[in-house]
Amino acid sequence: MSDFFMNTYHRLSPVFSEGKGSWLTDIQGRKFLDFTSGIAVNCLGHGYAPLVEALSRQASRLIHTSNYFQSDIACAFAERLVKACSVAGMKKVFLANSGAEANEGACKIARKYSSEKYGAGRHKIITLKGSFHGRTITTLAATGQDKFHKKFGPFTEGFAYISGGDIQALETALDNSVCGLLMEIIQGESGILPQNEEFVKTAARLCAERDILLIVDEIQSGVGRTGTFLACEDYGVKPDLVTLAKGLAGGIPIGAVLGGEKTAGVFEQGDHGSTFGGNALAAAGGLVVLETVDQKDFLRGIQNKGGRILSAISSWNHPKITALRGKGLMTGIDISVEAWPLLEAAIARADGTRSGLLILSAGPKTLRLLPPYTISTGEIDEGLAILKETLDADA
């Protein structure tokens, strides 16, 4: 491992040099089946040929221009992305570089919308306890987890938190000081925790009645991860704003804020910007992802693979598994032992003859599985066999 990085991550041992499909190879030549997708980023796996070809072709043509101009590929990508999100009522998009940037942009839109319509004092944004919206000062303020707040204050003011599923708290919180409600349909970093349907639908109704913007953070759950292009589709709601990132360009940094009828025209010239946002290389990657993922048969395949994972794990009746949740290729497994040693054990089994498995944690006693969409059923079965073996061995 390099000694030149700041010590910001609790890193696991492999140093990777190559990836192909659902597999990664480290500098020792060990093979690992990837059930992480770079935390939902490499949604089409590693070395996906159409993505590699599109990026190579675009790099030889044009990588970046300033936002004084548009590029043909960015125009094509923006049109295709809005079309993919049209079922949720989206009309226009702002392109950035990350999920945190996307959420910052959405917060700015909510505050400007309310300021222009109602004047000062209606700027508060409600988020949910257990949420994760990014690591900038503002998106940390939006994140409803105290552990991320230590030693970084003071934070951007104007955020308050309620518990997901608490309709009474929701009705009380959405008062005339509030301009937006920001929520993840499925809280990824807290353990793949879905919001219940009644809560989401009540939130959408109250926001509409009180002219409060409903902002849905689909950074981890969107772009097909749950088996629909957006997770909110399953709830039948149309948010005012949707934020996307992670898998949207298959591994190239990207973020997006999409606006619906109320919000598509809120930003005006000079209100917001991003030097690298909407660059041609990211747009080329994003176009491949959209053309691949936003297809009924492909999304149905994600649903089927996710069902296979849940069915297999349920059939184990494993004494260390205390709860199981999932939607599409997004699975949370609560366990009775510490999660991190299991991550290490699944890696340590890799040698010259056996493969290792890469999995994630989501809290001290929750495992998280986010395999690439292109994973085969055989690879799913192989990875689950390693996972079961790892659980069995951890006495």
C-alpha positions as CSV (number, residue, x, y, z in Angstrom):
1,M,0.0,0.0,0.0
2,S,1.1,3.6,-0.7
3,D,2.2,5.8,2.2
4,F,1.4,9.0,0.3
5,F,-2.4,9.1,0.8
6,M,-4.0,10.9,3.7
7,N,-5.3,8.4,6.2
8,T,-9.0,8.9,5.4
9,Y,-10.0,5.3,4.7
10,H,-10.0,2.0,6.6
11,R,-8.6,0.1,3.7
12,L,-8.7,-3.6,3.1
13,S,-5.6,-5.4,2.0
14,P,-5.8,-6.0,-1.8
15,V,-4.1,-3.5,-4.2
16,F,-5.9,-4.0,-7.5
17,S,-4.3,-3.8,-10.9
18,E,-7.0,-5.2,-13.3
19,G,-10.7,-5.9,-13.6
20,K,-12.8,-7.9,-16.0
21,G,-16.5,-8.5,-15.7
22,S,-17.4,-9.3,-12.1
23,W,-13.8,-10.0,-11.2
24,L,-10.8,-8.0,-9.9
25,T,-7.2,-9.1,-9.8
26,D,-4.7,-7.7,-7.3
27,I,-0.9,-7.1,-7.7
28,Q,-0.2,-10.6,-6.3
29,G,-2.3,-12.2,-9.0
30,R,-5.1,-13.2,-6.6
31,K,-8.7,-13.2,-8.0
32,F,-11.7,-11.7,-6.3
33,L,-15.4,-11.9,-7.2
34,D,-16.7,-8.4,-6.8
35,F,-20.0,-8.0,-4.9
36,T,-19.4,-4.3,-4.4
37,S,-19.3,-2.6,-7.8
38,G,-17.1,0.1,-6.3
39,I,-20.0,0.9,-4.0
40,A,-22.6,0.8,-6.8
41,V,-20.4,2.7,-9.3
42,N,-19.2,0.0,-11.7
43,C,-22.7,-1.1,-12.5
44,L,-21.7,-2.7,-15.8
45,G,-18.8,-4.5,-14.2
46,H,-15.1,-4.0,-15.1
47,G,-13.8,-3.7,-18.7
48,Y,-17.3,-3.7,-20.2
49,A,-16.5,-3.6,-23.9
50,P,-19.1,-1.1,-25.1
51,L,-18.1,1.3,-22.3
52,V,-14.4,0.9,-22.9
53,E,-14.9,1.5,-26.7
54,A,-17.1,4.5,-26.1
55,L,-14.6,6.1,-23.7
56,S,-11.6,5.4,-25.9
57,R,-13.4,6.8,-29.0
58,Q,-14.6,9.9,-27.0
59,A,-11.1,10.5,-25.5
60,S,-9.6,10.6,-29.0
61,R,-12.3,13.1,-30.2
62,L,-13.0,15.4,-27.2
63,I,-12.7,15.1,-23.5
64,H,-13.6,18.5,-22.1
65,T,-14.7,22.0,-23.1
66,S,-15.7,24.7,-20.7
67,N,-19.4,25.3,-20.0
68,Y,-19.3,28.3,-22.2
69,F,-20.1,25.7,-24.8
70,Q,-22.0,22.5,-25.3
71,S,-20.7,19.2,-26.8
72,D,-22.7,16.9,-29.0
73,I,-22.2,13.9,-26.7
74,A,-23.3,15.9,-23.6
75,C,-26.5,17.0,-25.4
76,A,-27.3,13.4,-26.4
77,F,-26.7,12.2,-22.9
78,A,-28.8,14.9,-21.2
79,E,-31.7,14.2,-23.6
80,R,-31.5,10.4,-22.9
81,L,-31.2,10.9,-19.1
82,V,-34.3,13.1,-18.9
83,K,-36.2,10.6,-21.0
84,A,-35.1,7.8,-18.6
85,C,-36.4,9.8,-15.7
86,S,-39.6,11.1,-17.4
87,V,-41.7,8.5,-15.6
88,A,-40.9,10.4,-12.4
89,G,-41.9,13.7,-14.1
90,M,-38.4,15.0,-14.7
91,K,-37.9,17.7,-17.4
92,K,-34.4,19.1,-17.2
93,V,-31.0,18.2,-15.8
94,F,-27.9,19.9,-14.3
95,L,-24.7,17.8,-14.6
96,A,-22.0,17.7,-11.9
97,N,-19.3,15.3,-10.7
98,S,-20.6,13.5,-7.6
99,G,-23.5,12.7,-5.4
100,A,-22.5,15.3,-2.9
101,E,-22.5,18.0,-5.6
102,A,-25.9,16.8,-6.9
103,N,-27.4,17.1,-3.4
104,E,-25.8,20.5,-2.9
105,G,-27.4,21.6,-6.2
106,A,-30.8,20.3,-5.2
107,C,-30.6,22.2,-1.9
108,K,-29.8,25.4,-3.7
109,I,-32.8,24.9,-6.0
110,A,-35.1,24.3,-3.1
111,R,-34.0,27.4,-1.3
112,K,-34.1,29.6,-4.4
113,Y,-37.6,28.3,-5.3
114,S,-38.9,29.2,-1.9
115,S,-37.1,32.5,-1.5
116,E,-38.5,33.8,-4.8
117,K,-42.0,32.7,-4.1
118,Y,-42.3,33.3,-0.3
119,G,-39.4,35.5,0.7
120,A,-36.9,35.1,3.5
121,G,-37.3,32.7,6.4
122,R,-38.6,29.6,4.5
123,H,-35.3,27.9,4.0
124,K,-35.2,24.8,6.2
125,I,-34.7,21.4,4.7
126,I,-35.9,18.3,6.5
127,T,-34.0,15.0,6.1
128,L,-34.3,11.6,7.8
129,K,-32.3,10.1,10.6
130,G,-29.9,7.5,9.3
131,S,-29.6,9.3,6.0
132,F,-26.4,9.9,4.1
133,H,-26.2,12.7,1.5
134,G,-22.5,13.4,1.2
135,R,-19.3,14.7,2.9
136,T,-19.2,18.4,2.0
137,I,-20.1,20.8,4.9
138,T,-23.6,21.3,3.6
139,T,-24.3,17.6,2.7
140,L,-22.9,16.6,6.1
141,A,-25.4,18.9,7.6
142,A,-28.1,17.2,5.6
143,T,-26.9,13.7,6.7
144,G,-28.9,12.5,9.6
145,Q,-26.1,10.6,11.4
146,D,-24.2,12.1,14.3
147,K,-21.1,10.0,13.7
148,F,-20.4,12.0,10.6
149,H,-20.7,15.4,12.3
150,K,-18.0,15.1,14.9
151,K,-15.2,17.8,14.8
152,F,-16.4,19.4,11.5
153,G,-18.7,22.1,12.7
154,P,-20.1,24.7,12.4
155,F,-22.2,23.3,9.6
156,T,-24.5,25.0,7.1
157,E,-27.6,25.9,9.1
158,G,-31.2,25.1,8.2
159,F,-31.4,21.3,8.4
160,A,-33.5,19.2,10.7
161,Y,-34.1,15.5,11.0
162,I,-37.0,13.2,11.6
163,S,-37.3,9.4,11.7
164,G,-38.4,7.7,8.6
165,G,-41.8,6.1,8.8
166,D,-43.0,8.6,11.5
167,I,-45.9,10.3,9.8
168,Q,-46.8,12.4,12.8
169,A,-43.3,13.8,13.0
170,L,-43.4,14.4,9.2
171,E,-46.7,16.4,9.5
172,T,-45.3,18.5,12.3
173,A,-41.9,19.1,10.7
174,L,-43.3,20.3,7.3
175,D,-44.3,23.7,8.6
176,N,-44.0,27.2,6.9
177,S,-40.3,27.4,7.7
178,V,-39.5,24.5,5.4
179,C,-38.6,24.6,1.7
180,G,-37.7,21.0,1.0
181,L,-37.8,17.4,2.2
182,L,-34.7,15.4,1.2
183,M,-34.9,11.6,1.5
184,E,-33.4,8.4,0.2
185,I,-36.1,5.9,-0.9
186,I,-33.7,3.2,0.3
187,Q,-31.0,4.2,2.8
188,G,-27.9,2.5,1.5
189,E,-25.2,3.5,4.0
190,S,-27.5,2.6,6.9
191,G,-28.0,-1.0,5.8
192,I,-30.3,-1.1,2.7
193,L,-33.3,0.3,4.6
194,P,-36.4,1.1,2.4
195,Q,-38.9,3.7,3.4
196,N,-42.4,2.3,3.8
197,E,-44.9,3.1,1.1
198,E,-47.4,4.9,3.3
199,F,-44.7,7.3,4.6
200,V,-43.4,8.1,1.1
201,K,-46.9,8.7,-0.3
202,T,-47.8,10.8,2.6
203,A,-44.6,12.8,2.2
204,A,-45.4,13.4,-1.5
205,R,-49.0,14.5,-0.7
206,L,-48.0,16.9,2.1
207,C,-45.2,18.4,0.1
208,A,-47.6,19.0,-2.8
209,E,-50.2,20.5,-0.5
210,R,-47.8,22.8,1.3
211,D,-45.7,23.7,-1.8
212,I,-42.6,22.1,-0.2
213,L,-40.2,20.5,-2.7
214,L,-39.8,16.7,-2.5
215,I,-36.2,15.8,-3.2
216,V,-35.4,12.2,-3.7
217,D,-31.7,11.1,-3.3
218,E,-31.3,8.2,-5.8
219,I,-27.5,8.3,-5.7
220,Q,-27.2,4.7,-4.6
221,S,-30.6,3.3,-5.4
222,G,-31.0,4.8,-8.9
223,V,-29.9,3.9,-12.4
224,G,-31.5,0.5,-12.3
225,R,-30.0,-0.7,-9.0
226,T,-33.4,-1.8,-7.6
227,G,-34.7,-3.3,-10.9
228,T,-36.5,-0.1,-11.9
229,F,-34.6,2.9,-13.3
230,L,-35.5,4.9,-10.2
231,A,-36.5,3.3,-6.9
232,C,-39.2,5.9,-6.5
233,E,-41.1,4.4,-9.4
234,D,-42.2,1.5,-7.2
235,Y,-43.9,4.0,-4.9
236,G,-45.8,5.8,-7.7
237,V,-44.6,9.3,-6.6
238,K,-43.2,12.1,-8.8
239,P,-40.6,14.1,-6.8
240,D,-39.8,17.7,-7.6
241,L,-36.1,16.9,-7.7
242,V,-34.1,13.7,-8.2
243,T,-30.3,13.4,-7.6
244,L,-28.2,10.7,-9.2
245,A,-24.5,9.8,-9.3
246,K,-22.5,6.6,-8.6
247,G,-23.3,4.1,-11.5
248,L,-24.6,6.8,-13.9
249,A,-21.4,6.7,-16.0
250,G,-20.2,3.2,-15.2
251,G,-17.2,4.3,-13.3
252,I,-16.5,7.8,-14.6
253,P,-17.2,10.6,-12.0
254,I,-20.6,12.2,-12.6
255,G,-23.5,13.6,-10.7
256,A,-26.9,14.9,-11.8
257,V,-29.8,17.0,-10.5
258,L,-33.0,16.5,-12.4
259,G,-35.9,18.9,-12.0
260,G,-39.7,18.4,-12.6
261,E,-42.4,20.9,-13.5
262,K,-41.8,23.2,-10.5
263,T,-38.1,23.1,-10.5
264,A,-36.8,22.7,-14.1
265,G,-36.6,26.5,-14.6
266,V,-35.4,27.7,-11.1
267,F,-31.7,27.9,-11.9
268,E,-30.9,30.9,-14.1
269,Q,-27.6,31.9,-15.7
270,G,-24.9,32.4,-13.0
271,D,-26.9,30.6,-10.3
272,H,-24.8,27.4,-10.3
273,G,-21.9,25.8,-12.1
274,S,-19.4,23.0,-12.2
275,T,-16.1,23.1,-14.1
276,F,-16.0,19.5,-15.0
277,G,-19.8,18.9,-14.9
278,G,-21.2,17.5,-18.1
279,N,-17.7,16.9,-19.6
280,A,-17.7,14.8,-22.8
281,L,-15.9,11.8,-21.4
282,A,-18.5,11.4,-18.6
283,A,-21.3,11.9,-21.0
284,A,-20.0,9.2,-23.3
285,G,-19.8,6.8,-20.4
286,G,-23.3,7.8,-19.2
287,L,-24.8,7.3,-22.6
288,V,-23.6,3.7,-22.7
289,V,-25.0,3.1,-19.2
290,L,-28.4,4.5,-20.2
291,E,-28.6,2.7,-23.5
292,T,-27.8,-0.6,-21.7
293,V,-29.7,-0.3,-18.4
294,D,-32.9,1.6,-19.4
295,Q,-34.4,-1.4,-21.1
296,K,-37.3,-3.5,-19.8
297,D,-35.5,-6.9,-20.3
298,F,-32.3,-5.7,-18.7
299,L,-34.1,-4.3,-15.6
300,R,-36.2,-7.5,-15.3
301,G,-32.8,-9.3,-15.3
302,I,-31.7,-7.2,-12.3
303,Q,-34.9,-8.1,-10.5
304,N,-34.5,-11.8,-11.2
305,K,-30.8,-11.8,-10.0
306,G,-31.8,-9.9,-6.9
307,G,-34.5,-12.4,-6.2
308,R,-32.0,-15.3,-6.6
309,I,-29.7,-13.7,-4.0
310,L,-32.5,-13.2,-1.4
311,S,-34.0,-16.7,-2.0
312,A,-30.6,-18.4,-1.6
313,I,-29.7,-16.5,1.6
314,S,-33.1,-17.1,3.1
315,S,-32.8,-20.8,2.4
316,W,-29.7,-21.0,4.6
317,N,-31.6,-20.2,7.8
318,H,-28.2,-19.2,9.1
319,P,-27.9,-18.7,12.9
320,K,-25.7,-15.6,12.4
321,I,-28.2,-13.8,10.1
322,T,-30.8,-11.8,12.0
323,A,-32.5,-10.0,9.2
324,L,-32.4,-9.8,5.4
325,R,-33.6,-7.0,3.1
326,G,-33.2,-6.3,-0.6
327,K,-34.5,-4.8,-3.8
328,G,-32.9,-5.8,-7.1
329,L,-29.1,-5.9,-6.7
330,M,-29.1,-4.1,-3.4
331,T,-29.0,-6.4,-0.4
332,G,-28.6,-5.8,3.3
333,I,-27.9,-8.6,5.7
334,D,-28.0,-8.0,9.5
335,I,-25.7,-10.3,11.4
336,S,-25.1,-11.2,15.0
337,V,-21.3,-10.7,14.8
338,E,-19.1,-7.8,13.7
339,A,-19.2,-7.2,9.9
340,W,-15.7,-6.0,9.2
341,P,-13.8,-9.2,10.2
342,L,-16.1,-11.0,7.7
343,L,-15.0,-8.6,4.9
344,E,-11.4,-9.5,5.8
345,A,-12.1,-13.2,6.0
346,A,-13.8,-13.3,2.6
347,I,-10.7,-11.7,1.1
348,A,-8.2,-13.8,3.0
349,R,-9.4,-17.0,1.5
350,A,-7.9,-16.0,-1.9
351,D,-4.7,-17.8,-2.9
352,G,-3.4,-19.4,-6.0
353,T,-6.3,-21.9,-6.2
354,R,-9.2,-20.2,-4.5
355,S,-10.9,-17.0,-5.2
356,G,-11.8,-14.3,-2.7
357,L,-15.0,-12.3,-2.4
358,L,-15.4,-8.6,-2.0
359,I,-18.4,-7.4,0.1
360,L,-19.3,-4.3,2.0
361,S,-20.4,-3.3,5.4
362,A,-23.2,-0.8,6.2
363,G,-22.9,-0.3,10.0
364,P,-21.1,-2.5,12.5
365,K,-23.3,-5.6,12.1
366,T,-24.7,-5.3,8.6
367,L,-23.3,-6.7,5.3
368,R,-24.1,-5.0,2.1
369,L,-24.1,-6.6,-1.4
370,L,-24.1,-4.4,-4.5
371,P,-22.9,-6.7,-7.4
372,P,-22.6,-5.4,-11.0
373,Y,-25.7,-5.7,-13.1
374,T,-23.8,-7.9,-15.6
375,I,-23.0,-10.6,-13.1
376,S,-24.0,-14.1,-14.2
377,T,-26.2,-16.5,-12.2
378,G,-23.2,-18.8,-11.9
379,E,-21.1,-16.0,-10.4
380,I,-23.9,-15.1,-8.0
381,D,-24.0,-18.7,-6.8
382,E,-20.2,-18.9,-6.5
383,G,-20.1,-15.6,-4.5
384,L,-22.9,-16.7,-2.2
385,A,-21.1,-20.0,-1.5
386,I,-18.0,-18.1,-0.4
387,L,-20.2,-15.8,1.7
388,K,-21.8,-18.8,3.4
389,E,-18.5,-20.5,3.9
390,T,-17.2,-17.3,5.5
391,L,-20.2,-17.1,7.9
392,D,-19.8,-20.7,8.8
393,A,-16.1,-20.4,9.6
394,D,-16.6,-17.3,11.8
395,A,-17.3,-19.0,15.1
